[in-house]
C-alpha cells in the first residue's frame, strides 16, 4: 500500500470535481480523501501502486466535462494512518487564493427533464440546476466556491435537497445553487407599478400570455435582465426600436431549440454544434428570406444573432410560446446589463410593461457571449457568459501580481499571478458613470476573488480613456505600484501572442477603428514588427483627417469627403457627381473644406475602420451610421465573390498610399463592385507586405478582422502560400482583447 498526495489547479471547483474523484476512488478501490481549498483541489490516495496509477491516468484523460485541469502536482508521502474509506472533506481556507472561477453554464438536458417530469419534486421549478449546469460566476463572492460564499447562502436546504446535496453519488452533490420551490429562490411577476401579480409557474404562464399579446417585458436571466418581446410582431419590435432610440442595430433572438432556429436560418454543422453546446452563446447566422420574423429585428443585414434558451425560466416560457423572441440585454446605451429589478424600474420604466424577477441576487452581472463561425474557427466577438472568466496559462511563473485595465470601448480587465492570466467578462463601453462604476466594481470583485493587490498596473496610452485615468489614480493612491502604459495597437498584436503562447518576433497587422498613436495621431491601420518586449511601426495607412472627430465616426460621408480633399481641389469636388458630394450642400462642403485646411477639430487618422466608413459613403450605402460596425456589415453584405479584381494602391517606404484607390472608386457606379474590390484590396495589401517578411509569422488583430469575408479570404490566401499565421479566436480581436495584450507585454 502506498500514499500519494495530489494538488490540482485550474477550473476545478463548482464543476463536480470532488464527487467525480470520490466515485473514481471507489471504482479503483482507493481510500483517503478529497477536499477544496482556495488554490484548487487536494486528494490523498491510499491504495496499491497500480490502482493509484489507474486512478491518476483516468483523472488526466477523462476529467469532469466542465473542468479544466491546468496543473497536477503528485507527491508520494509517508503517512502512518491507515484509511478505512474514501471521503469528501470540508473545504479549507488558506487565505492564499488562486483557484479559477468557473463561468456560468446553460441548463443541462437532465435538469430540463426534471422540470418536465411530473413525478420529480422540481417539476416546473424555474431555477433548477445541478453540478453540470447553472450559475457560478454570477453568484459567487469569493473562493472557495462553497454555498456560504455565494448569493445562495440565505436559502436553507429542505430535507430532499439536503439529501441530494450531501450524497456524493448524486449529480447535485455540492451543487451550490441547488434548491427547489420549497427552499429556494422563487419567481415573481410585477406590473409597471412594481405591484406583484403572480408567482412561479403562474408567473410564467402570465408572462407568456403577455408576450403573445404584444407586451415588452424585462425578464431576469442568469447574469442580468433581458428585454423580451415577440420577434414576429412588427408593431411591438418597431415600438421597442422607437422607445430605445435604436434605429437599425440588430436584436438578438432566443429560440426554444435547434430545430426552431433551423426554420429561420441557414446554419452549418459547426454553427449547430456551438449553438447546442453547454455554453449556449449567441451565434451569428445567415437568415432565411421571407420568414415570419419581423423585418425590424435585423434591418438591412442578412444575419441574425441567435441563441437557444439557457435557463429553466426560458424553457418554461417556451412551453407556452411557439415563436422566436427578441431577448436583448436590458440596459441604456453605453451602460452594463442591468441586474436588479430596482434598476429596471429606475432606468427602463418607459420601455417595459412588466418585470419577471426572482429573489436570488446576481452578484456579478454577465452579458451573453457572441460567436461567429469563420471556417472551422469559433471566433468570439464578445467573451462573457459561458466562457468568462477566461484562463490563459503562462509558460513562466510571475513573481509579481499584475493588473491590466484595457481600453475604453468594450472594456475588460485582466489579472496575472503565478502562471495564471485571467480575462474578465465583457464589461461595457466606459462612456457613462454607470459603466465606469461597474468597471471599478469588477476590479474590486476580482481582487476579492484572489486577495489580489497589484504590484504592477498596466493601461493604454490614451490620456482620456477612463481606464487610463483610473490607472493613474491607483498609482497616486499607491506610490509603490509600478505603472506601465502599452500602446493600443501593440496590445492588439500581443493579445494574439498571449492566446497562442508566442514568444518570438512577429509581423503584426493591427486594423481597427481608433487608438492613440505614439505621435499623438489616431492610429488604426498599422503594420508592426513586434516581440513581447518591443515593437516597431514599419508601415501605416497614409494619414487623412477626421472632420469633426466623433461626428466623423457617426457620419461616414465626412471621412469620404476628407479623402477627396486630399486629392482634389475644392472646385473639382463641388463639380463631382457622386453619392458622397450629393450627401452635402455646397455650403457644407465649403465649411468642411475650411475645417480641413486649417485642421480645426480634424485630427490625423490612419484607421482602416474609418476607411470602411468612407467606402460605404462612396458606394451610396450609408452616409450616416447608427451603431458601431454598421458600415462593415453593409460592405460584407455587398461583397460578391465572383469579383476578383482590386483597386490600385502603392506601398511606400513607411506608408500605404490609398489615393489611387479613391480615384478609381469614384468612377465606379456599382456598390457591389466597390465593396468587393475594396475588401480584395485589403487582402492584397496584407499579402504584399507579408511577402516582404517571409521569415516572420503573420498576426491579424483589431476589430476590422471581425469582418467575416475579410478574415475568410485571408485564411485561404495565407494557407495557400504556406504561411504561419495567427488571429484572435478565444480572445476577441476588438478592444475586449486589449487587457490580455497589455499583460503579455514582457517588461519585467
N, C-alpha and C positions, 0 to 999 in steps of 0.2 A: 504494500500500500504506500502511495506517495501523496504528498500535499503540494498543491500549486496555488499561487495567488495570481489572479488576473485583474488588471486595471484597464478598462475600456473607455475610450474617449470618442466623442462625436455626437451625433444626434441619437442618443440612447435613452432619453427619458421622455415619458409620455407617448411611447411607441410600442408598448407591450414587451419591453426587453426583459424585465425580471420574470414574468410568467413564462416567457419563452425559454429562458435559462433554466427555470425550475423544471419544466417539462422535459427539456433536453437532458438535464441531470438524471431525472427518473428513468428516461429511456436508456441511458448508458450506465445505470446502476452506480451513480456517483452520490456521495454525501458531502455535506458542507453547507454553504450559504451564499446568498447574493444580496447586495444592498445598493442603494443610490447614495451618492454624496454630491456636493456641488461641483465636482470635477467630472463625474460620469458614473460608471457602474463598476462595482468591485465584486469579484467572485472568488470564493475559496473552494477548491476541489479536493476531495479526499477519496481516492479510488486507486485501482491498478493503473499502471503507466499506460497500458494500451487503451483502456477506457477513457482516460483523460485526453489522450491524443485524438481519439474518435470524436470526443466532445468538442475539442478546440477546432478540429477540421470542419465539422458541421457548422459550428458557430461562424467560422470565417466564410464558408461557402453559401450558407442559407440563413442569414440573419433575418430578424423580423422585417417585413416588407416596408415599413415606414422608417426604419432606422438607417443610419449611415455611420459605419464604423470608420473612424479616421486613424485610430491608433490602438493597438493591443500590446500591453506590457505583460509579459509572462515571467514569473519567478518561482522557482522551486524553493520551498521553505521547510524548516524543521518545526513541526507542530506536535506538541505532546498529547493534545486532546484527540480522542477517538470519536468521530462524529457518528451519531446514530441514525441521522436522516438528512435530507436536504431541506433547508428552509429559506424563506424570504424575510430578511431582517428590516428593521425600521431604517429610514433614511438618516444619514448623518449630515451635519452642517459643519464644515471645517473652516468656514469664512475665507476660503480661497477658491472663489467661484470661477469655473471655466467650462462647465458643460454647456452644450449648444442648445438654444431654444428651438423647439420644433415648430414648424409652420402649421397653420390651421389646415385641416383636411376635410374634403367634402364627405357627406354622409355615405356610408358604405351600403352595399346591397343587402347585407344581413340585417342592418338596422331598419332599412326601408321595409323589409319583410316583417320585422317586429311591429312596425307601425300599422301594417295592413293585416296583421294576424289577430283575429277576434279573441283568440284564446290567450294571447300574450298580455301581460299586465302593462305593457307600453303601447297597447292598441290606441292609435290616434294621438299619441303623445308627441308634440311638435318638436321637442328638444332632445329627442332620442339620439344617443351616440354610444360608442364603445371604444376600446383601446385602439381600434383600427381607423377611427374617424373622429370628426368633431373639432371643437376649438382647442387650441393650445396657446399660441402667441397672443391671441386677442383676450385671453382671460388671466394671464399669468402676471404676477407682481415681481417675483424673483425666483431663483433656483435654490434648492432642487424643486423639480416640478411635482409638488405634492398639493393636495386639496387645500391645505391651510395657507398656501401661498398663491391661491387663485381667487377669483370672484365667486367661487362655489363654496367658500369656507362657511358662509352663513346658512347653508342648506344642510340640515342634518338628515342623514340617510334613514329611510324607512327600513323595516326588517328585510323585505325582499331585496331591495337594492344593496343593503349592507351585506347580505349573504353573497351576492354576486361580487361585490367589491372586495371581499375577503377571500374569495375562492380562486386560487392560482390556476385552476383548470377552466375557469370561466373567462370569456373574452372581455368581460367588464372588470376584471381584476385590476384594481388601482387605476381604472379609467377615471381621471379626476373630475370630469363634468358629469359623471354618471348620476342619474336621477330618474324620477318618474313623476307623474301628475300629482301623486300624493305628497312627495317630499321635495320636489324640485321647483325650479322656476316655472311660471305659467304665463300664458298668453292673454293679452287684453286688447280689445279694440276700443279706440277713443274717437269721438267725433271732433269736429273742428274747434269746439269749445272745451276740449280736453275732458269731456264727460265720458265715463266708461259706459260702453254699450253692451258688450258681450265678452265671454271668456272661452279660452281653449278651442275645442272643436267648433262651438257655435260661432266664435270669433272668426275662425277660418271660413266657415260657410257664409257668414255675413260679408266678409272681405271679398270672397269670390263673387258673390252676388253684386256687390258694389262695383267691382271691376267690370263685370259683364254689363252693368248699366251705364258705364262710361265715366266713372269717377277716377280721380287720381289719388293714390294712397301712398303714404310713407310706410314701408314695411321693414322691420328690423331684421337684418341678415346676420351673418356670423361676425363680421368686422365693422359693421356700420349699417346705416339705413339705405335702402333703395327707394327711388320714386318709381312706382309701378302703375301701369295702365294698359289698356287693351291696344296691342300693336296693330290691330286690323281696323281700328276706328279712326278714320281721317279727322273727324271733328275733335276728338279728345287729344290725338297726337299733335295736331296743329295748335290746339289750345295750350298744351304743355310748352310748345315752342314759343308761343307768344308770351306766356307768363314768365318763362325763364329767360326771355330775350336771347334765345339760341336759334338763330335763323336756319342754319343748314348743317351744323355739326351732327354726325350720325349718333343715334342712340343704340345702346347695347340691348340685345334681345335675350330673354330667358325662355327655354323650351322645356317641355316635360321630359323628353328623352331623345335619343339619337334619331329615331325614326321620324319624329316630328321635325327635326332640323332638316332631314333629307327631303321633306316636302317643299322646302323653301330655298334650298341652296344646292349648289353643285360641289360636293366635297369629295376629297380623295381619301385613301385608306389612312394616310399619315394624319390627316386632319381629324378623321373619325377616332383614331387612336388617342389623340391628345384631348379631344372633347370628352371622351369617356374615361379618362384617366382619373386617378384618385384626387387630383388637384382641381379638376373641372374649371379650367380658366376660360376666359373669353377668347374665342378664336376667330380671326378674320377669314370670312368665307365668301366665295363668289355667289351672288344671289341669283335665283332664277327669275326670269321675267314673268310678268303677268300673274304674280301670286296675290294672295289676299292681304298680304302685309301692306300697310299704308305707305304710299309714296313719300310721306313726310318723315318716315323713320330714318331713311338714309338718302336724302335727295341728291341727285347729280353724281352719285358714285355707284359702282357695281359690286360693292362689298357690304356684308353685314357682319357685325360683331355678335357672335352667338355663344351662349353657354347653356349647359344643362343644369337644372335645379340641383342645388348642392346642400340644402338643409331640409330637415323634416318639415318645416313651415312651408317651403316651396313645394315639396312633393304633395303635401295635403291640399294646398291651393289648387294644384293641377288635377286633383280628384274631381273638382267641381268647375274647372275651366278647361275648355278644349280649344285653345288658340295660343299663339305666342304672345308674350308680354314684354313691353318695354320695362327694363329694370336698370335704370341709370343711377349712378351714385347720387345720393342726396347731399347736395352742397351748393353753396353760392360760388360764383366764378372766383377762381384763384384761392379757394379755401379747401381744407381737407374734408373728407367724408364725415358726415355727422354721425355721432354715436349715441346721443341721448335724445329721448322724447322731448325734453325741455328745450333743447336747441332747435328741434324741428319746429316747435310752436313759436319760438323766438324768430327764427330766420326764414322759415318756409311756409308760414301760415297762409300766405296769399296764393300758394301753389297747391297745397294738399287739401283734400276734403276730409280724410280720416287718417288715423295713425294706428298701425298694428305693432304692438310693443310686447316685450317680455321683461321680467324683473331680474334678469342676470346682467350684471354690469359688463359692458365692453371696456376692459381696462386699456387695451391698446387697439385703436382703430386700424383697419387694414382694408384697403380697396381691393377690387378684383384685378387679377393679373390678366394681361393681354398678350396673346401669342399669334405670330404669323408664321405659317409653314412656308419655307423657301427651300425648294429642292427637298433634301432629306433632313433639313435642319428646322428645329422648333425655336424660332427666334423670339426672344422676349422683348416686347415693346414696353410693357410695364411689369415690373417684378414686385409682386405683392402676395395676396392670399394664395396659399398652397405651396409657395416656393420660398418666401422670405419669412424670417431672416435667412440669408444665403451664406453658406460657409465655403471659403476657399482655403485650402491648406497651403501654407508657405513651406518652401523647401528648407528654410533656415529658421532657427528659433530666435525670436527677438529678445533683447534684454531691456527693451523699453515698451511702454504702453502708448499706443498712437491712436489719435482720433482725427479723422478727416471729415470735412464739413461740406464737401461737394460744391455745387454751383448754386444758381438762383432759381432756374427753371427745373421742374421735375426733380425736386430735391430728394436726396438721400444722404445718410451719413454712413461711415464705416469705422470699425474698430479693429485694431490689430494688437494681439498679445500672445505671448509664447509663439506657437506656429499657426495661430488662427487669424484669418482675415474674414470679418463678418460684415456683410452688407445689409443695411436695414431695408424694410419695405419702403416703397414709394411713399413720400410724404405729401408734397403739393408744390405748386409754384409759390415762391416766397414773395408774393405781391400783396399780401394783406396782413393785418395784425394777427388774425386768427391763424393763418398758416405759419407765421413766424413763431407764435406761441406754441403751436403743435411741434414745430421743428425743435424748439428748445425742450419741450416735454419728452420728445423722442430721445434726445441726447441723454436726459436725466434717466429715462427708462432703461436704456442700455448700460449706463454707468451703474445703475442699481442692480441690473442682472448680474454683473460680474465684479461688483465692488471696484469699479474701474475709475482710476484717477489718472488722466493722461499725463505722460511726460512730454509728449510732442503733440502739437496741434497743427494740422495742415489745412490750407484753404486756397481758394482761387486768387488770382492777381487782380481781379476786377475790384476797384476800391468801393464801388457802390453796391456790390452784392451784399445781401443781408447776412449770408453765411460768412463773408469776409469780415464784416463789421463785428459779428459775434466772436470770431476768432481773435480779433484784436482786443475785444473786451475781456475775453478769457485771459489773454496774456497780461493785460493791465491788472486784473484781479489776482493773477498767479504769476509773478515775475519769473519764477523758476521754470515755467513751461517754455519749451523751445517752440517758436512759431516759424513755420515754413510755408512759403507760397509756391504753388506749382502752376505753370501756365496752362490754360484751359485745354488747348488742342494737344499739347504734350500729354496731358492727363487722359484724353480720349485714347491715344495710342497705348499708353500704359495700361488702360483698362483691359485691352485685348491681351497684352502681355501677361497681366495678372491672371486672367481667366485660363490662359494656356501655359502658365508657369514658364514663360520665356525669359531667358537671361542672356540675350545676345543682341547684337545690333540689328535694327530692322529699318525697312523703308516704309514709313507711315503716311497714309493719306487720311487727313482729318478734315472731313467735309461736313459743315453744319450751318446753322443759321447765324449765330453771333458768338463771339468770345473775345475777351480783352487781349490784345496783342502786346508783345514786348515793346513795340514802338508807339503804343498808345492808340493805334488804329483798331478797327473792328476786323478780326480775322474770321475765317470760315472756309477758305479754300486752300488748305496748307499741305505741303509735301515736306515731311521731316525725315531726317536720318536720326534715329533715337536709340538710346540704350536706357537701362534703368537709372543711370546716373545723370545723363545729359541728353540734349537734343540740338540739332542744327536745322534751321529752316532753309531748305535748299531751293524751294520754288513756291510760288503762290499765284493765285489769280490776280491780274493787274488791278490795282485799286480803282474803285469807282465811288461816287458819292451817294450817301443815303439822304435824300432830300426830305428833311423833317424827322430824321431818325426813327422814332417809334411809329410815327404816322406812316412812314415809308413801308414798314413791315405790314401794316394793315392795308396799304394801297399799293399793290404791285405795279400799277401804272407809273408811280413815281420812280421806281427803280428802273423800269424800262426807259422812261424819259431821260433819266440821268445818263444811262448808257448811250443814248442818242446824242446828248450834249457833248460826250467825249469824242464824237466822230464828226458831227455836222455842225454847221453854223445855225444860229437862231433862225435866220431867214429860210434856210433849207428845211429845217424841222417844221416850221409853220406851213410849208408847202407840201409836206409829206401826207399822202393819203393812205394812212394805215390805222388800224384799230387803236393803237396807243395814243396817237395825237388826237384822234376823234374823241377820246375819253376826257379831253380837257377843252376848255375855251382858249382862244388865243391869249387872252389876258392872263389866264392861269399859267400858261406855258411861259410867257414873258416874266411873270413874277418868280416862277421856279428857276428860270434861267439866271435871274439876278442872284437868287439864293445860291445856285450852283457856282456862279462866277466868283462870288465873294466868300464862299464857304460858310454861309450863315446856317447854323443848325444842319450842317451837311457833312458829317464825319466820313472819312475814307473807310472803305469796306472791301474785303476780298472774299465775301461769303458766297459759297455755292448755293446755299439755301435761298439767298436773295436772288440769285440767278434764276432759280426755278420760278420765283415770283415774277421776274421780268418776262420770262418766256410765256407765262400764262397770259400776260397782257398783250405781248406781240401776237399771240395766237388767237386773241379775242375770246379767251376762255373766262378769265377773271381779271377784272381791273381793281376790285376790292375784295378782300377775303375776310371771312367772319370767324375763322378759327385757325390755329397754328397747323400748318401742314396741308391746308386745303388745296393749295396750288400743286403740291407734289402728287396728291391723289388724282387731281384732274389731269395732270400730264401723264401719269401712269395709265389712266383710263383711256387716253387718246393715243397710246403707243400702238403702232402697227408693226408686227414682227416681220412683215413682208418687205418693209423698207429698211434696207441695209446701209444706205449712204449716211454720211455725217457731214457736218459743217466744217468750214476751214478754221484753223487756229494756228498759232505759232508758239512753239516752246522756245523761250529766250533763256538767257543765262540764269536769271533769277525769277523770272515771271512767266506766266502763261497769258498770252495776248489773245483775247476773245473778240477783238474788234472785227476781224474778218468774218466771224460767225454772225455778229449783229448785222453787218452789211448784207449778208446772204438771207438772214431771217426776214428782214423787212421786204424782201422781194417775193417771199413765199405767201401764198394765199390760203393753203390748206392747213388746218390746225393739226391734223394727224401727222402730216409731213414734218411740221415744225417740231412737234413733241418727240417724234420718233428719232429724227436726226439729232436733236439736242441730247437725248439720252445716249445715243450711239457715240456722240462726240465726247461725252464724259468718259465713256468706256475707253475710247481710243486714247484720250489724254493720259489716263491712268496706265494703260498698257505701254504707251510710248515711253513714258518716264520710267516705268519699272524695268523696261528692257535695257535701260542705261545702268541699271544696278542689279544685274542678274545674280550677283553673289549674296544678295540680301533677301530675306523673307519679306513678303508684302503684308502690310497691316491695313485694314479698312475699318474706320471708326468715325462716329459722328452721326447725327440724326438723319443726314441725307441718305445714308446706307440702309435706312428703314424702307426706302423705295424698293419694292419687291422686284420690279422689272430690272432696275439698275443692278441690284445685287445678283440676280439670276444670270444676267449677261456676263458679269464679271467672274462669277464662279465658273461658268462654262469656258470662257476665254482663258482664264488663268490655268485651269486644268488642262486645256488643250496645249498650252505652252509648257506644261510640266513644272509650273512654278509652285513653290511652297508659299502658302498664303493663309492668313487667319483673319477672322472678323468676330464681332460680338455675337454670342449665341445666348448663354445663360445670364450674362450681364448686358443690360440694354445699351445699345450704341448711342442713344441720346444722352442728355445730361444726367440721367439717373446713374450712369456708369462712372461719372467723374470722380466720386469719392473713392471708389475702388482704385482707380488710376492714381489718384493723389497718394494713396497709402503705399502703392507698389514702388513709388519712386525711391531708389536706393540712395539716401542722403546720409546715412549714418557713417 
